[in-house]
Amino acid sequence: LACGRALRGAARAGGQPPFRGLRVSQRTRSAMPSWVIDRYGRNDVLRFTRDMVFPTIHFPNEVIIKVHAASLNPIDLSMRSGYGATALNMKRDPLKLKSADAEFPLTLGRDVSGVVMECGLGVSYFKPGDEVWAAIPPWKQGTLSEFVVASGNEVSFKPKCLSHTEAASLPYVGLTAWSAVNQVGGLNQSNCSGKRVLILGASGGVGTFAVQLVKAWGAHVTAVCSHDASTLMKNLGADDVIDYKSGNLEEQLKTLPLFDFILDNVGGSTEKWALDLLKKWSGATYVTLVTPFLINMDKLGVADGMLQTGVTVGSKTVKHLFKGVHYRWAFFMPSGPSLDEIAELVDSGKIQPVIDEVFSFSEVPKAFLKLEGGHARGKTVINVVSKK
């Protein structure tokens, strides 16, 4: 896999040798500007500092990226409030060697588009100066900062046709949708043509990406959103657009032919009836991104939370399997190789970024309030490097 990515990276970089060894910048720093939180809570916990510890390379496969742009996702709101802290702290410190609250000061932000500054000894397919993008896992320090450290296998070359501002809108939602549709749902370019796909909550970041992805693979796409997003959905390629505010959504969807695949970004009561819209005994699949995994661990602790989660997903899977449909949960998964494939779709014009609003680095609290207000049409992006 590493060799394949190295060769692809060399080709995109203009034929340079794939194995580049260690390249480091001459700049030595001890602190950098960041937006951090020191406790969980509402928007007032966000704090700007110029004294955040500068990231260092601890493993040979890591790179340090100078952040040009970042973006916000609903998970940033959740993490600001402490959602998932039990599971994330277990991932950060599995042996519990650190003191309580060791995650603070915590930098939020998962998306990054920027430039490689330093590379570890094991990184052979990037070099300082490469323009890259990535989605940083939530257990790591985030991207609302001047620099961020990432594993080389989480990073990919930025699409050439996008600016950093545009590119920063895509990695987290793109990989989340890719996980749900491709890795969990089993759809791909060779088997998606002609399939009927329903996307619930289509106007958000994951939804707008998913609409474009399955449409690029030849599916017939039905998008559910509010009326004011219908033009956007049509422009992204949706064949049918259903306004969930115009009447009983379940009854509206029952008038349409049955579906081969459903992606649910909404959760809640939709799960009670959405699976009845699938074709029975045909391999049709329902995938939801709204799961109780982190909530269970926060409420019940690690062991009991994992047990409860396993019982829940297992019982639901078996229940629906007997009804002739597949029930699945999906999660964000960091992956540089998947971003490689997404970058090719972007550069070929099949996927475009959908940006709701762009904020400066000084306006991060304002950007959080914008996201918290809901009803965004695409992504909220932060320009970390000032635009002249």
N, C-alpha and C positions, 0 to 999 in steps of 0.2 A: 504493500500500500504506500509506504513512504517513498519507495523508488518511483512508483507510478506518479505520485504527486510531484516528485522532484523533476521528472522529465516534463510533465505538463507545465510546471512552473518555469522551467528553462525555456520552453517554447514560447510561453507568453512573455517572458522577459527579453526575448530577442535572441535566443540561441546561446545564452551563457551556460557554462558548465553547471550541471545539476548539483554537484557536491562542492559546497563553497567554504566549508570549515567555519571557524569562529571569526565573526566580525563584530567589533564593538566600537561604540562611539567614544570620543575622547572626553566627552562632557561628564563631569562628576557632580552629582547633586545629592543633597541630603533631605530636601523638602520640596514640596510642590503645592500649587493651588488645587483645592478640591472642595466639593460639597459633601459634607458628611452628616451623620446623625450620631448622637451620643446616648440616645435612649429611643425607645419606640413610642410613637404617638402620631399626632396630626402634623400639619404642615409646619407648625412652629418649631419642630425638632430639627429642621434643616438648618445647617450652619456652614457658612463659608469660612475656610481657613487657608492660609498660605503655608501652613506648617505640617501638612500631611506627609507622612514618611514616604520617601521616594521608593518606588518598587525595585526589588532586586531579583536577579535570576538565581533561583535555588536549585533548579533541575536542568539537565543538559538540553531538554527539548523545549525550553521556554524562550519567549521573545518579549521584549519591551516595546510597546507601541506608543508613539506620540499621538494623542487623541486629537483629531481635527473636528470630528462631529460625533455626537452620541444621540440616543433617542430614548424616550420613556415608554414603558409598557405597563399594563395593569399590575404585573408582579411587583413593580417598584412601589406602587401605592400600598400593596399588601405587605411588602417587606418593611416599609416605613412604619407600618402599624404593628409589626411583630408577627405577622402571619408566617407560619412555617419555621419559626425560629428554632424549635426543638430539633427538627430534622436537619436543618442547615447547620446548626452548631455541632450536631453529631458528625456531619460530614467534614466540618472544619477541624474538629478535634475528637476523633473517634476514641482515643484512649483517655480522654478527659484529663489531659496533662496541664491545661491552662486554668486560670482562675475564672470565676463567674464573670459574665459580661465581657469576655476577652474579645468578642467580635467588634467592640467599639474602639475607636471611631470607625463607623462603617460607611463605605461609599456605595451608593446605589447606582443604577444604570447598567444595562446589560449589553447594549449595542455599541459598537465602535467602528468608525472608519478613520484610518490614519496612516501613519508611516512608521515602518520598522526602524527602531533606534539601535537596539542591541540584540544579539542572538546567542543562545547557549551553544555549547560544543556539539550537541547532537542535532542541531537544526541545519539541514542541508539544502532546503528548498526555498529559504528566504535569506535576504541580506539587508543590511541597513540601507534605507532609501526606498525599499519596496513599498508601494501603496497597497494596503491590505484592508480587509474587513473581518469582523468576527462577532460572535455572540458569546459573552463571558458567562459561565455557569453562576447561578445565584449564591453559591457558597464561597465565591471568590470576591475580592474587592472589585468594585464596579468601575464604570467608565466616565462618571461625572467628575473627571479629574484630568490633569494635564498629561499624565502618562498612566498606562495600565500594563500589567504583565499577564500574558496568556500562554497556554501550551501551544506548541507549534501545530498540533493536530486539531486545534480549535480555529485556526486562522486560515484564510484563503486570500488569493489576490483579488482586490477590488475590481468589480466590472469596469472596463475601460470607458464605457459610455456614460458613466455616472460621476457626478461630483461627490465629494465626501459627504456633503449635506444629504444628497439623495441616497447614497449608499448606506448611510447610518440608519435609515428607516427600515431596512429589510432583514438583517440577519436573524434577530430573535423570532419575529413573526414568521419569517420564511422557514426556519428550521423547525418551528413548532408545527406549522402546516405540513411540512415535508414529513415529519415524524408521523403525524396523524394519517395523512393520505397515502404515503408510500410505504413507510416502514411498518406501520400498524395496519393500515387499511389495505395494503397490497396492490394499490393502483400504480401503474407506471405507463410509460409512453407506448409500450407494446400491447397493453391489454385494456386501456381506458377508452379507446375510440368507440363512440356510440353508446356508452354507458350513461344512464340517467343519474345525475348527482344532485343532491339537495344540500345546500349550505345554510344553516341557521345562524343568524348573527353575521351576515355577510359584509357589513359595511365597516367593521373594525379592522385592525391591522392584520390579524390572522385570516379573517374572512376575505378581505380584498386580495390577499396573496393566493389563498386557496382557489378562489374563483378563476384567477388567471392561470394557475398551475394546471388544474384539471381541464380547462378550456384549451390550453396549449397542447394537451395530450389527446384532444379530440372528443371530450365528453360533452353531453348536453347538460347545461348547468341551470338549476333553478336556485335563485338567490332570495333569501328572506331578509328584509330590512324595512326601515320606515320609508314613507313616500319620498321624502326629500333626498334620499340616497339612490333613488331608482335610476336617475340619469347616469350617475357614477357607475352603477352596476352594469348598465347597458354598455357603457364605454369600455368596461373591463372585459366584456364578452359574454355576460350572462344571457341566456336564451329566454328565460322567464324570470320576472321579478315580482315577488309577492309582498305587498304591504301588510305587515302584521297588525297595523293599527286600523285597517279598513274593515275589519270584521273578525269573526272567529277563525283564527289561523288554522286550527286543525281541520275545520270544515272546508276551508279554501284549498288546502293541500290534498284533501281526500278526493277532490274533483279531478285531480291530475293523475296520469298514469303512475304506477308504482315505480320506486327508485331502486337502483342497484347499490347506492352508497349514500350515506348521510353523515355529514360532519356537523356536530353540534357544538357551537361556541357559547351557547346560552345556558343550558342545563335547567335545573329547576323542574317545573311541571312538564316541560317538553318531552322529557324522557318517558313519561307515562303513556304517551300516544305516538311518538315519532316512529318507534320501531314497527308500528302497524302499517307504515307507509312503504315498507320495504317489500321487494319481491320474495316470496317464501320459497325455500328449498332451491335456491339458485346461487348460493354463495354471497348473497347481499349482506352488507356490513354497515353497522352503525358505530361510529367512533365519537366519543365525547371527550372534550378537553376540560370539562368541569367535574373534578373528582374530589372525594373527601380525604385523600391520602395525607396531605399536610395537616388538615384540620384534626384528623384522628390522632396524629402524633402529638400535636399541641395539647389536645384535651386528655388523651389517655396515656401519654408517655410513649417512648420508642417501641418497646416490646408489644404492649397491648394495642397500640395504634396500628402497628404493622399487622398484627393478628386480625384485628377488626377489618382492616382494609382488605386483606386476603380473603376473608370470609365473604365480604360484600361483593367484591368483583367476581369471585368464584361462583357464588349463588346466582348472580345476575347472568353470568355467561352461560351456565347450564340451563337456567330457566328459558332464556331466549333461544338457545340451541335446539331445545325440544320444540320450539315454535317455528323452526326453519330459518332463523336469521342469526347472524354473528353480532355479538355485543363486545365492544372493546373500549379500553381507556387509552389515552395517549398523553404524552408529556413532551415538553421541550427537551431536546438532546443536542448538546454542542457537537459540531462536526465540521471540520474543515473540508473533508472530501465532499460532503453534501453541499456546502457552500460553493465548491468548485462547479458542481452541476447547476446550481442556481445561477451562478455568475454567467454560465454559458447561455442559459435561457434569457437572462437580462440582456446580454450583449447581442443576442439574436433578435431582440425586440419583442419577445413573447411575454415578458413580465416587466412591468414598470412600477416604480415606487409611487405610493399614494401618500402624500403628506398633507396633513391638516393644517399645521402651523409650525413656524420655526421661531425659536427663541435664542437670545444670546446667552452666554455662559453666566452673566450676572442675573439673568431672569429665571434661574432654575426653580425657585419657589413658585413663581407665576406659572411656569410650565406644569408643575405638579397640580396646581389648582385647576388649570385648563383640563388636564387629564381627568381629574377628580369630578369635574362637571359632567362627564360622560357625553355620549352622542357624537363622538369624534368621527370624522370621515377620513380614516387613514391615521397616520402617525404624527406624534408630537416630537419634533427634532430640536436638539440643542447644538448650536455652533459653538464649540469650545475654543477654536481658533477664530479670532475676530476677523470678519470680512471687511476688507478695506474698500 
